[in-house]
C-alpha cells in the first residue's frame, strides 16, 4: 500500500510504474536491512554489557558471602 502511494502519478506507463515499484521495493529492502544490522549490533552490545554486569554481581555476592 505504501509503495503504491509512492509510485502513483499521472501520465505514467505500465513499464515506468513497474520500474518505480521495483525501485521503491529496493529502497525499502535496503532500509530494513540496515535497520536489522543496527538492531543486531545493539543486541551484541547489550549482551556483552549483561555478561559484564553478571560477573560484577557474582563477585559482589561472593564477597558478601565471605563476610557473613
PQR file of N, CA, C, O and H, with PARSE charges and radii, in Angstrom:
ATOM      1  N   UNK A   1       0.824  -1.180   0.000 -0.4000 1.5000
ATOM      2  CA  UNK A   1       0.000   0.000   0.000 -0.0000 2.0000
ATOM      3  C   UNK A   1       0.876   1.254   0.000  0.5500 1.7000
ATOM      4  O   UNK A   1       0.642   2.189  -0.766 -0.5500 1.4000
ATOM      5  N   UNK A   2       1.877   1.257   0.862 -0.4000 1.5000
ATOM      6  CA  UNK A   2       2.792   2.395   0.944 -0.0000 2.0000
ATOM      7  C   UNK A   2       3.546   2.583  -0.370  0.5500 1.7000
ATOM      8  O   UNK A   2       3.759   3.707  -0.823 -0.5500 1.4000
ATOM      9  H   UNK A   2       2.067   0.498   1.484  0.4000 1.0000
ATOM     10  N   UNK A   3       3.945   1.467  -0.971 -0.4000 1.5000
ATOM     11  CA  UNK A   3       4.659   1.540  -2.245 -0.0000 2.0000
ATOM     12  C   UNK A   3       3.774   2.120  -3.328  0.5500 1.7000
ATOM     13  O   UNK A   3       4.233   2.943  -4.120 -0.5500 1.4000
ATOM     14  H   UNK A   3       3.771   0.554  -0.603  0.4000 1.0000
ATOM     15  N   UNK A   4       2.533   1.715  -3.381 -0.4000 1.5000
ATOM     16  CA  UNK A   4       1.633   2.212  -4.403 -0.0000 2.0000
ATOM     17  C   UNK A   4       1.416   3.707  -4.265  0.5500 1.7000
ATOM     18  O   UNK A   4       1.295   4.409  -5.269 -0.5500 1.4000
ATOM     19  H   UNK A   4       2.161   1.046  -2.738  0.4000 1.0000
ATOM     20  N   UNK A   5       1.367   4.201  -3.047 -0.4000 1.5000
ATOM     21  CA  UNK A   5       1.223   5.636  -2.838 -0.0000 2.0000
ATOM     22  C   UNK A   5       2.431   6.395  -3.353  0.5500 1.7000
ATOM     23  O   UNK A   5       2.293   7.505  -3.867 -0.5500 1.4000
ATOM     24  H   UNK A   5       1.465   3.631  -2.232  0.4000 1.0000
ATOM     25  N   UNK A   6       3.605   5.816  -3.223 -0.4000 1.5000
ATOM     26  CA  UNK A   6       4.830   6.487  -3.659 -0.0000 2.0000
ATOM     27  C   UNK A   6       4.961   6.540  -5.177  0.5500 1.7000
ATOM     28  O   UNK A   6       5.527   7.489  -5.720 -0.5500 1.4000
ATOM     29  H   UNK A   6       3.717   4.914  -2.805  0.4000 1.0000
ATOM     30  N   UNK A   7       4.444   5.532  -5.859 -0.4000 1.5000
ATOM     31  CA  UNK A   7       4.696   5.456  -7.298 -0.0000 2.0000
ATOM     32  C   UNK A   7       3.522   5.930  -8.148  0.5500 1.7000
ATOM     33  O   UNK A   7       3.659   6.061  -9.364 -0.5500 1.4000
ATOM     34  H   UNK A   7       3.984   4.761  -5.418  0.4000 1.0000
ATOM     35  N   UNK A   8       2.384   6.186  -7.538 -0.4000 1.5000
ATOM     36  CA  UNK A   8       1.232   6.598  -8.335 -0.0000 2.0000
ATOM     37  C   UNK A   8       1.453   8.008  -8.884  0.5500 1.7000
ATOM     38  O   UNK A   8       2.077   8.855  -8.245 -0.5500 1.4000
ATOM     39  H   UNK A   8       2.272   6.080  -6.550  0.4000 1.0000
ATOM     40  N   UNK A   9       0.929   8.227 -10.069 -0.4000 1.5000
ATOM     41  CA  UNK A   9       1.056   9.530 -10.692 -0.0000 2.0000
ATOM     42  C   UNK A   9       0.356   9.541 -12.029  0.5500 1.7000
ATOM     43  O   UNK A   9      -0.156   8.513 -12.472 -0.5500 1.4000
ATOM     44  H   UNK A   9       0.422   7.538 -10.587  0.4000 1.0000
ATOM     45  N   UNK A  10       0.327  10.690 -12.679 -0.4000 1.5000
ATOM     46  CA  UNK A  10      -0.335  10.837 -13.970 -0.0000 2.0000
ATOM     47  C   UNK A  10       0.666  10.642 -15.096  0.5500 1.7000
ATOM     48  O   UNK A  10       1.870  10.833 -14.921 -0.5500 1.4000
ATOM     49  H   UNK A  10       0.743  11.525 -12.319  0.4000 1.0000
ATOM     50  N   UNK A  11       0.149  10.261 -16.249 -0.4000 1.5000
ATOM     51  CA  UNK A  11       0.948  10.078 -17.464 -0.0000 2.0000
ATOM     52  C   UNK A  11       2.112   9.109 -17.245  0.5500 1.7000
ATOM     53  O   UNK A  11       3.230   9.351 -17.700 -0.5500 1.4000
ATOM     54  H   UNK A  11      -0.829  10.106 -16.392  0.4000 1.0000
ATOM     55  N   UNK A  12       1.833   8.016 -16.546 -0.4000 1.5000
ATOM     56  CA  UNK A  12       2.860   7.033 -16.246 -0.0000 2.0000
ATOM     57  C   UNK A  12       2.488   5.731 -16.952  0.5500 1.7000
ATOM     58  O   UNK A  12       1.387   5.213 -16.769 -0.5500 1.4000
ATOM     59  H   UNK A  12       0.925   7.820 -16.177  0.4000 1.0000
ATOM     60  N   UNK A  13       3.399   5.210 -17.751 -0.4000 1.5000
ATOM     61  CA  UNK A  13       3.140   3.946 -18.434 -0.0000 2.0000
ATOM     62  C   UNK A  13       3.307   2.789 -17.456  0.5500 1.7000
ATOM     63  O   UNK A  13       3.870   2.945 -16.372 -0.5500 1.4000
ATOM     64  H   UNK A  13       4.294   5.631 -17.901  0.4000 1.0000
ATOM     65  N   UNK A  14       2.807   1.626 -17.864 -0.4000 1.5000
ATOM     66  CA  UNK A  14       2.928   0.451 -17.004 -0.0000 2.0000
ATOM     67  C   UNK A  14       4.386   0.111 -16.728  0.5500 1.7000
ATOM     68  O   UNK A  14       4.747  -0.258 -15.611 -0.5500 1.4000
ATOM     69  H   UNK A  14       2.350   1.499 -18.745  0.4000 1.0000
ATOM     70  N   UNK A  15       5.209   0.239 -17.745 -0.4000 1.5000
ATOM     71  CA  UNK A  15       6.640  -0.078 -17.571 -0.0000 2.0000
ATOM     72  C   UNK A  15       7.296   0.882 -16.588  0.5500 1.7000
ATOM     73  O   UNK A  15       8.078   0.472 -15.730 -0.5500 1.4000
ATOM     74  H   UNK A  15       4.915   0.539 -18.652  0.4000 1.0000
ATOM     75  N   UNK A  16       6.970   2.159 -16.722 -0.4000 1.5000
ATOM     76  CA  UNK A  16       7.539   3.149 -15.802 -0.0000 2.0000
ATOM     77  C   UNK A  16       7.043   2.894 -14.381  0.5500 1.7000
ATOM     78  O   UNK A  16       7.794   3.045 -13.417 -0.5500 1.4000
ATOM     79  H   UNK A  16       6.334   2.492 -17.419  0.4000 1.0000
ATOM     80  N   UNK A  17       5.781   2.508 -14.260 -0.4000 1.5000
ATOM     81  CA  UNK A  17       5.221   2.241 -12.943 -0.0000 2.0000
ATOM     82  C   UNK A  17       5.874   1.011 -12.320  0.5500 1.7000
ATOM     83  O   UNK A  17       6.167   1.003 -11.125 -0.5500 1.4000
ATOM     84  H   UNK A  17       5.171   2.385 -15.043  0.4000 1.0000
ATOM     85  N   UNK A  18       6.104  -0.029 -13.125 -0.4000 1.5000
ATOM     86  CA  UNK A  18       6.782  -1.231 -12.628 -0.0000 2.0000
ATOM     87  C   UNK A  18       8.202  -0.912 -12.198  0.5500 1.7000
ATOM     88  O   UNK A  18       8.668  -1.410 -11.173 -0.5500 1.4000
ATOM     89  H   UNK A  18       5.866  -0.022 -14.096  0.4000 1.0000
ATOM     90  N   UNK A  19       8.895  -0.082 -12.978 -0.4000 1.5000
ATOM     91  CA  UNK A  19      10.266   0.301 -12.652 -0.0000 2.0000
ATOM     92  C   UNK A  19      10.301   1.066 -11.335  0.5500 1.7000
ATOM     93  O   UNK A  19      11.146   0.809 -10.478 -0.5500 1.4000
ATOM     94  H   UNK A  19       8.516   0.322 -13.810  0.4000 1.0000
ATOM     95  N   UNK A  20       9.365   2.016 -11.183 -0.4000 1.5000
ATOM     96  CA  UNK A  20       9.297   2.771  -9.928 -0.0000 2.0000
ATOM     97  C   UNK A  20       8.987   1.841  -8.749  0.5500 1.7000
ATOM     98  O   UNK A  20       9.547   1.983  -7.663 -0.5500 1.4000
ATOM     99  H   UNK A  20       8.678   2.225 -11.879  0.4000 1.0000
ATOM    100  N   UNK A  21       8.084   0.892  -8.992 -0.4000 1.5000
ATOM    101  CA  UNK A  21       7.708  -0.050  -7.948 -0.0000 2.0000
ATOM    102  C   UNK A  21       8.913  -0.866  -7.501  0.5500 1.7000
ATOM    103  O   UNK A  21       9.151  -1.018  -6.302 -0.5500 1.4000
ATOM    104  H   UNK A  21       7.629   0.776  -9.874  0.4000 1.0000
ATOM    105  N   UNK A  22       9.671  -1.390  -8.454 -0.4000 1.5000
ATOM    106  CA  UNK A  22      10.878  -2.161  -8.110 -0.0000 2.0000
ATOM    107  C   UNK A  22      11.894  -1.289  -7.383  0.5500 1.7000
ATOM    108  O   UNK A  22      12.538  -1.735  -6.434 -0.5500 1.4000
ATOM    109  H   UNK A  22       9.477  -1.267  -9.428  0.4000 1.0000
ATOM    110  N   UNK A  23      12.032  -0.060  -7.826 -0.4000 1.5000
ATOM    111  CA  UNK A  23      12.987   0.858  -7.194 -0.0000 2.0000
ATOM    112  C   UNK A  23      12.581   1.149  -5.746  0.5500 1.7000
ATOM    113  O   UNK A  23      13.426   1.157  -4.851 -0.5500 1.4000
ATOM    114  H   UNK A  23      11.509   0.303  -8.597  0.4000 1.0000
ATOM    115  N   UNK A  24      11.289   1.386  -5.523 -0.4000 1.5000
ATOM    116  CA  UNK A  24      10.813   1.658  -4.163 -0.0000 2.0000
ATOM    117  C   UNK A  24      10.935   0.410  -3.286  0.5500 1.7000
ATOM    118  O   UNK A  24      11.264   0.519  -2.105 -0.5500 1.4000
ATOM    119  H   UNK A  24      10.603   1.379  -6.250  0.4000 1.0000
ATOM    120  N   UNK A  25      10.674  -0.765  -3.846 -0.4000 1.5000
ATOM    121  CA  UNK A  25      10.871  -2.006  -3.086 -0.0000 2.0000
ATOM    122  C   UNK A  25      12.325  -2.154  -2.667  0.5500 1.7000
ATOM    123  O   UNK A  25      12.618  -2.528  -1.532 -0.5500 1.4000
ATOM    124  H   UNK A  25      10.406  -0.854  -4.806  0.4000 1.0000
ATOM    125  N   UNK A  26      13.234  -1.857  -3.591 -0.4000 1.5000
ATOM    126  CA  UNK A  26      14.664  -1.956  -3.309 -0.0000 2.0000
ATOM    127  C   UNK A  26      15.047  -0.985  -2.194  0.5500 1.7000
ATOM    128  O   UNK A  26      15.792  -1.347  -1.283 -0.5500 1.4000
ATOM    129  H   UNK A  26      12.996  -1.553  -4.514  0.4000 1.0000
ATOM    130  N   UNK A  27      14.542   0.244  -2.264 -0.4000 1.5000
ATOM    131  CA  UNK A  27      14.846   1.230  -1.223 -0.0000 2.0000
ATOM    132  C   UNK A  27      14.349   0.767   0.146  0.5500 1.7000
ATOM    133  O   UNK A  27      15.052   0.896   1.148 -0.5500 1.4000
ATOM    134  H   UNK A  27      13.937   0.538  -3.004  0.4000 1.0000
ATOM    135  N   UNK A  28      13.122   0.223   0.176 -0.4000 1.5000
ATOM    136  CA  UNK A  28      12.576  -0.242   1.445 -0.0000 2.0000
ATOM    137  C   UNK A  28      13.368  -1.434   1.969  0.5500 1.7000
ATOM    138  O   UNK A  28      13.611  -1.535   3.171 -0.5500 1.4000
ATOM    139  H   UNK A  28      12.551   0.118  -0.639  0.4000 1.0000
ATOM    140  N   UNK A  29      13.775  -2.343   1.071 -0.4000 1.5000
ATOM    141  CA  UNK A  29      14.550  -3.507   1.497 -0.0000 2.0000
ATOM    142  C   UNK A  29      15.883  -3.067   2.087  0.5500 1.7000
ATOM    143  O   UNK A  29      16.314  -3.593   3.113 -0.5500 1.4000
ATOM    144  H   UNK A  29      13.577  -2.261   0.094  0.4000 1.0000
ATOM    145  N   UNK A  30      16.536  -2.105   1.442 -0.4000 1.5000
ATOM    146  CA  UNK A  30      17.818  -1.595   1.949 -0.0000 2.0000
ATOM    147  C   UNK A  30      17.619  -0.951   3.319  0.5500 1.7000
ATOM    148  O   UNK A  30      18.428  -1.144   4.227 -0.5500 1.4000
ATOM    149  H   UNK A  30      16.186  -1.677   0.608  0.4000 1.0000
ATOM    150  N   UNK A  31      16.538  -0.185   3.460 -0.4000 1.5000
ATOM    151  CA  UNK A  31      16.260   0.472   4.742 -0.0000 2.0000
ATOM    152  C   UNK A  31      16.058  -0.563   5.847  0.5500 1.7000
ATOM    153  O   UNK A  31      16.597  -0.418   6.944 -0.5500 1.4000
ATOM    154  H   UNK A  31      15.881  -0.028   2.723  0.4000 1.0000
ATOM    155  N   UNK A  32      15.278  -1.608   5.556 -0.4000 1.5000
ATOM    156  CA  UNK A  32      15.029  -2.638   6.566 -0.0000 2.0000
ATOM    157  C   UNK A  32      16.276  -3.461   6.861  0.5500 1.7000
ATOM    158  O   UNK A  32      16.489  -3.870   8.003 -0.5500 1.4000
ATOM    159  H   UNK A  32      14.840  -1.726   4.665  0.4000 1.0000
ATOM    160  N   UNK A  33      17.102  -3.709   5.850 -0.4000 1.5000
ATOM    161  CA  UNK A  33      18.342  -4.456   6.083 -0.0000 2.0000
ATOM    162  C   UNK A  33      19.280  -3.663   6.986  0.5500 1.7000
ATOM    163  O   UNK A  33      19.923  -4.233   7.868 -0.5500 1.4000
ATOM    164  H   UNK A  33      16.929  -3.377   4.923  0.4000 1.0000
ATOM    165  N   UNK A  34      19.363  -2.347   6.770 -0.4000 1.5000
ATOM    166  CA  UNK A  34      20.189  -1.507   7.634 -0.0000 2.0000
ATOM    167  C   UNK A  34      19.650  -1.511   9.056  0.5500 1.7000
ATOM    168  O   UNK A  34      20.416  -1.555  10.019 -0.5500 1.4000
ATOM    169  H   UNK A  34      18.841  -1.884   6.053  0.4000 1.0000
ATOM    170  N   UNK A  35      18.344  -1.466   9.179 -0.4000 1.5000
ATOM    171  CA  UNK A  35      17.721  -1.490  10.498 -0.0000 2.0000
ATOM    172  C   UNK A  35      18.036  -2.797  11.216  0.5500 1.7000
ATOM    173  O   UNK A  35      18.328  -2.796  12.412 -0.5500 1.4000
ATOM    174  H   UNK A  35      17.723  -1.430   8.397  0.4000 1.0000
ATOM    175  N   UNK A  36      17.978  -3.902  10.498 -0.4000 1.5000
ATOM    176  CA  UNK A  36      18.286  -5.209  11.094 -0.0000 2.0000
ATOM    177  C   UNK A  36      19.737  -5.265  11.543  0.5500 1.7000
ATOM    178  O   UNK A  36      20.035  -5.780  12.621 -0.5500 1.4000
ATOM    179  H   UNK A  36      17.740  -3.904   9.527  0.4000 1.0000
ATOM    180  N   UNK A  37      20.639  -4.742  10.727 -0.4000 1.5000
ATOM    181  CA  UNK A  37      22.062  -4.741  11.090 -0.0000 2.0000
ATOM    182  C   UNK A  37      22.279  -3.926  12.364  0.5500 1.7000
ATOM    183  O   UNK A  37      23.013  -4.348  13.257 -0.5500 1.4000
ATOM    184  H   UNK A  37      20.397  -4.324   9.851  0.4000 1.0000
ATOM    185  N   UNK A  38      21.641  -2.765  12.443 -0.4000 1.5000
ATOM    186  CA  UNK A  38      21.780  -1.925  13.634 -0.0000 2.0000
ATOM    187  C   UNK A  38      21.214  -2.617  14.871  0.5500 1.7000
ATOM    188  O   UNK A  38      21.811  -2.557  15.946 -0.5500 1.4000
ATOM    189  H   UNK A  38      21.044  -2.423  11.717  0.4000 1.0000
ATOM    190  N   UNK A  39      20.065  -3.271  14.723 -0.4000 1.5000
ATOM    191  CA  UNK A  39      19.474  -3.970  15.858 -0.0000 2.0000
ATOM    192  C   UNK A  39      20.349  -5.134  16.319  0.5500 1.7000
ATOM    193  O   UNK A  39      20.459  -5.390  17.518 -0.5500 1.4000
ATOM    194  H   UNK A  39      19.580  -3.320  13.850  0.4000 1.0000
ATOM    195  N   UNK A  40      20.973  -5.840  15.373 -0.4000 1.5000
ATOM    196  CA  UNK A  40      21.874  -6.935  15.741 -0.0000 2.0000
ATOM    197  C   UNK A  40      23.081  -6.396  16.509  0.5500 1.7000
ATOM    198  O   UNK A  40      23.517  -6.996  17.491 -0.5500 1.4000
ATOM    199  H   UNK A  40      20.883  -5.633  14.398  0.4000 1.0000
ATOM    200  N   UNK A  41      23.618  -5.261  16.056 -0.4000 1.5000
ATOM    201  CA  UNK A  41      24.758  -4.661  16.748 -0.0000 2.0000
ATOM    202  C   UNK A  41      24.370  -4.235  18.161  0.5500 1.7000
ATOM    203  O   UNK A  41      25.132  -4.446  19.104 -0.5500 1.4000
ATOM    204  H   UNK A  41      23.264  -4.774  15.258  0.4000 1.0000
ATOM    205  N   UNK A  42      23.198  -3.641  18.310 -0.4000 1.5000
ATOM    206  CA  UNK A  42      22.733  -3.242  19.631 -0.0000 2.0000
ATOM    207  C   UNK A  42      22.542  -4.455  20.537  0.5500 1.7000
ATOM    208  O   UNK A  42      22.855  -4.406  21.727 -0.5500 1.4000
ATOM    209  H   UNK A  42      22.579  -3.469  17.544  0.4000 1.0000
ATOM    210  N   UNK A  43      22.031  -5.535  19.969 -0.4000 1.5000
ATOM    211  CA  UNK A  43      21.830  -6.754  20.757 -0.0000 2.0000
ATOM    212  C   UNK A  43      23.165  -7.305  21.244  0.5500 1.7000
ATOM    213  O   UNK A  43      23.273  -7.729  22.394 -0.5500 1.4000
ATOM    214  H   UNK A  43      21.777  -5.574  19.003  0.4000 1.0000
ATOM    215  N   UNK A  44      24.178  -7.304  20.388 -0.4000 1.5000
ATOM    216  CA  UNK A  44      25.501  -7.784  20.795 -0.0000 2.0000
ATOM    217  C   UNK A  44      26.096  -6.912  21.893  0.5500 1.7000
ATOM    218  O   UNK A  44      26.696  -7.425  22.838 -0.5500 1.4000
ATOM    219  H   UNK A  44      24.090  -6.959  19.453  0.4000 1.0000
ATOM    220  N   UNK A  45      25.935  -5.613  21.777 -0.4000 1.5000
ATOM    221  CA  UNK A  45      26.448  -4.691  22.795 -0.0000 2.0000
ATOM    222  C   UNK A  45      25.746  -4.935  24.127  0.5500 1.7000
ATOM    223  O   UNK A  45      26.395  -5.014  25.171 -0.5500 1.4000
ATOM    224  H   UNK A  45      25.447  -5.196  21.010  0.4000 1.0000
ATOM    225  N   UNK A  46      24.417  -5.054  24.090 -0.4000 1.5000
ATOM    226  CA  UNK A  46      23.663  -5.290  25.322 -0.0000 2.0000
ATOM    227  C   UNK A  46      24.008  -6.638  25.931  0.5500 1.7000
ATOM    228  O   UNK A  46      24.075  -6.771  27.153 -0.5500 1.4000
ATOM    229  H   UNK A  46      23.890  -4.990  23.242  0.4000 1.0000
ATOM    230  N   UNK A  47      24.227  -7.641  25.083 -0.4000 1.5000
ATOM    231  CA  UNK A  47      24.601  -8.961  25.590 -0.0000 2.0000
ATOM    232  C   UNK A  47      25.939  -8.905  26.319  0.5500 1.7000
ATOM    233  O   UNK A  47      26.100  -9.511  27.378 -0.5500 1.4000
ATOM    234  H   UNK A  47      24.173  -7.532  24.090  0.4000 1.0000
ATOM    235  N   UNK A  48      26.898  -8.175  25.749 -0.4000 1.5000
ATOM    236  CA  UNK A  48      28.197  -8.072  26.419 -0.0000 2.0000
ATOM    237  C   UNK A  48      28.082  -7.284  27.722  0.5500 1.7000
ATOM    238  O   UNK A  48      28.752  -7.607  28.703 -0.5500 1.4000
ATOM    239  H   UNK A  48      26.767  -7.683  24.889  0.4000 1.0000
ATOM    240  N   UNK A  49      27.234  -6.251  27.736 -0.4000 1.5000
ATOM    241  CA  UNK A  49      27.024  -5.485  28.967 -0.0000 2.0000
ATOM    242  C   UNK A  49      26.377  -6.351  30.044  0.5500 1.7000
ATOM    243  O   UNK A  49      26.735  -6.262  31.218 -0.5500 1.4000
ATOM    244  H   UNK A  49      26.690  -5.989  26.940  0.4000 1.0000
ATOM    245  N   UNK A  50      25.429  -7.186  29.643 -0.4000 1.5000
ATOM    246  CA  UNK A  50      24.775  -8.071  30.606 -0.0000 2.0000
ATOM    247  C   UNK A  50      25.785  -9.044  31.194  0.5500 1.7000
ATOM    248  O   UNK A  50      25.783  -9.290  32.400 -0.5500 1.4000
ATOM    249  H   UNK A  50      25.138  -7.259  28.689  0.4000 1.0000
ATOM    250  N   UNK A  51      26.646  -9.596  30.351 -0.4000 1.5000
ATOM    251  CA  UNK A  51      27.678 -10.509  30.843 -0.0000 2.0000
ATOM    252  C   UNK A  51      28.598  -9.826  31.835  0.5500 1.7000
ATOM    253  O   UNK A  51      28.962 -10.419  32.850 -0.5500 1.4000
ATOM    254  H   UNK A  51      26.648  -9.396  29.371  0.4000 1.0000
ATOM    255  N   UNK A  52      28.978  -8.592  31.558 -0.4000 1.5000
ATOM    256  CA  UNK A  52      29.843  -7.829  32.455 -0.0000 2.0000
ATOM    257  C   UNK A  52      29.135  -7.567  33.785  0.5500 1.7000
ATOM    258  O   UNK A  52      29.727  -7.734  34.852 -0.5500 1.4000
ATOM    259  H   UNK A  52      28.683  -8.110  30.733  0.4000 1.0000
ATOM    260  N   UNK A  53      27.877  -7.161  33.718 -0.4000 1.5000
ATOM    261  CA  UNK A  53      27.113  -6.882  34.940 -0.0000 2.0000
ATOM    262  C   UNK A  53      26.921  -8.153  35.762  0.5500 1.7000
ATOM    263  O   UNK A  53      26.996  -8.115  36.990 -0.5500 1.4000
ATOM    264  H   UNK A  53      27.396  -7.026  32.852  0.4000 1.0000
ATOM    265  N   UNK A  54      26.678  -9.267  35.097 -0.4000 1.5000
ATOM    266  CA  UNK A  54      26.521 -10.527  35.825 -0.0000 2.0000
ATOM    267  C   UNK A  54      27.803 -10.926  36.534  0.5500 1.7000
ATOM    268  O   UNK A  54      27.767 -11.405  37.668 -0.5500 1.4000
ATOM    269  H   UNK A  54      26.618  -9.298  34.099  0.4000 1.0000
ATOM    270  N   UNK A  55      28.932 -10.732  35.873 -0.4000 1.5000
ATOM    271  CA  UNK A  55      30.203 -11.090  36.512 -0.0000 2.0000
ATOM    272  C   UNK A  55      30.474 -10.186  37.714  0.5500 1.7000
ATOM    273  O   UNK A  55      30.965 -10.653  38.742 -0.5500 1.4000
ATOM    274  H   UNK A  55      28.961 -10.344  34.952  0.4000 1.0000
ATOM    275  N   UNK A  56      30.160  -8.902  37.592 -0.4000 1.5000
ATOM    276  CA  UNK A  56      30.347  -7.988  38.716 -0.0000 2.0000
ATOM    277  C   UNK A  56      29.431  -8.361  39.876  0.5500 1.7000
ATOM    278  O   UNK A  56      29.866  -8.367  41.028 -0.5500 1.4000
ATOM    279  H   UNK A  56      29.761  -8.522  36.757  0.4000 1.0000
ATOM    280  N   UNK A  57      28.179  -8.668  39.590 -0.4000 1.5000
ATOM    281  CA  UNK A  57      27.253  -9.019  40.673 -0.0000 2.0000
ATOM    282  C   UNK A  57      27.654 -10.337  41.327  0.5500 1.7000
ATOM    283  O   UNK A  57      27.470 -10.513  42.531 -0.5500 1.4000
ATOM    284  H   UNK A  57      27.826  -8.663  38.655  0.4000 1.0000
ATOM    285  N   UNK A  58      28.195 -11.255  40.549 -0.4000 1.5000
ATOM    286  CA  UNK A  58      28.674 -12.520  41.110 -0.0000 2.0000
ATOM    287  C   UNK A  58      29.842 -12.259  42.061  0.5500 1.7000
ATOM    288  O   UNK A  58      29.907 -12.842  43.143 -0.5500 1.4000
ATOM    289  H   UNK A  58      28.345 -11.112  39.570  0.4000 1.0000
ATOM    290  N   UNK A  59      30.758 -11.386  41.658 -0.4000 1.5000
ATOM    291  CA  UNK A  59      31.897 -11.047  42.511 -0.0000 2.0000
ATOM    292  C   UNK A  59      31.428 -10.401  43.816  0.5500 1.7000
ATOM    293  O   UNK A  59      31.931 -10.725  44.892 -0.5500 1.4000
ATOM    294  H   UNK A  59      30.706 -10.911  40.779  0.4000 1.0000
ATOM    295  N   UNK A  60      30.473  -9.495  43.713 -0.4000 1.5000
ATOM    296  CA  UNK A  60      29.954  -8.820  44.905 -0.0000 2.0000
ATOM    297  C   UNK A  60      29.270  -9.829  45.815  0.5500 1.7000
ATOM    298  O   UNK A  60      29.427  -9.767  47.034 -0.5500 1.4000
ATOM    299  H   UNK A  60      30.065  -9.231  42.839  0.4000 1.0000
ATOM    300  N   UNK A  61      28.520 -10.748  45.245 -0.4000 1.5000
ATOM    301  CA  UNK A  61      27.838 -11.765  46.041 -0.0000 2.0000
ATOM    302  C   UNK A  61      28.845 -12.673  46.758  0.5500 1.7000
ATOM    303  O   UNK A  61      28.639 -13.030  47.918 -0.5500 1.4000
ATOM    304  H   UNK A  61      28.392 -10.799  44.254  0.4000 1.0000
ATOM    305  N   UNK A  62      29.925 -13.043  46.078 -0.4000 1.5000
ATOM    306  CA  UNK A  62      30.963 -13.882  46.704 -0.0000 2.0000
ATOM    307  C   UNK A  62      31.605 -13.140  47.867  0.5500 1.7000
ATOM    308  O   UNK A  62      31.845 -13.729  48.921 -0.5500 1.4000
ATOM    309  H   UNK A  62      30.092 -12.754  45.135  0.4000 1.0000
ATOM    310  N   UNK A  63      31.879 -11.876  47.687 -0.4000 1.5000
ATOM    311  CA  UNK A  63      32.487 -11.082  48.756 -0.0000 2.0000
ATOM    312  C   UNK A  63      31.518 -10.991  49.944  0.5500 1.7000
ATOM    313  O   UNK A  63      31.929 -11.113  51.098 -0.5500 1.4000
ATOM    314  H   UNK A  63      31.684 -11.398  46.831  0.4000 1.0000
ATOM    315  N   UNK A  64      30.263 -10.781  49.657 -0.4000 1.5000
ATOM    316  CA  UNK A  64      29.249 -10.684  50.714 -0.0000 2.0000
ATOM    317  C   UNK A  64      29.143 -12.002  51.473  0.5500 1.7000
ATOM    318  O   UNK A  64      29.054 -12.005  52.700 -0.5500 1.4000
ATOM    319  H   UNK A  64      29.929 -10.682  48.720  0.4000 1.0000
ATOM    320  N   UNK A  65      29.153 -13.112  50.756 -0.4000 1.5000
ATOM    321  CA  UNK A  65      29.070 -14.411  51.421 -0.0000 2.0000
ATOM    322  C   UNK A  65      30.299 -14.689  52.284  0.5500 1.7000
ATOM    323  O   UNK A  65      30.184 -15.291  53.351 -0.5500 1.4000
ATOM    324  H   UNK A  65      29.226 -13.109  49.758  0.4000 1.0000
ATOM    325  N   UNK A  66      31.464 -14.258  51.833 -0.4000 1.5000
ATOM    326  CA  UNK A  66      32.701 -14.441  52.617 -0.0000 2.0000
ATOM    327  C   UNK A  66      32.651 -13.638  53.906  0.5500 1.7000
ATOM    328  O   UNK A  66      33.120 -14.092  54.950 -0.5500 1.4000
ATOM    329  H   UNK A  66      31.558 -13.768  50.966  0.4000 1.0000
ATOM    330  N   UNK A  67      32.075 -12.434  53.827 -0.4000 1.5000
ATOM    331  CA  UNK A  67      31.975 -11.586  55.002 -0.0000 2.0000
ATOM    332  C   UNK A  67      30.986 -12.145  56.029  0.5500 1.7000
ATOM    333  O   UNK A  67      31.155 -11.946  57.232 -0.5500 1.4000
ATOM    334  H   UNK A  67      31.693 -12.066  52.979  0.4000 1.0000
ATOM    335  N   UNK A  68      29.984 -12.824  55.562 -0.4000 1.5000
ATOM    336  CA  UNK A  68      28.996 -13.394  56.509 -0.0000 2.0000
ATOM    337  C   UNK A  68      29.579 -14.628  57.130  0.5500 1.7000
ATOM    338  O   UNK A  68      28.929 -15.271  57.954 -0.5500 1.4000
ATOM    339  H   UNK A  68      29.846 -12.985  54.584  0.4000 1.0000
TER
END
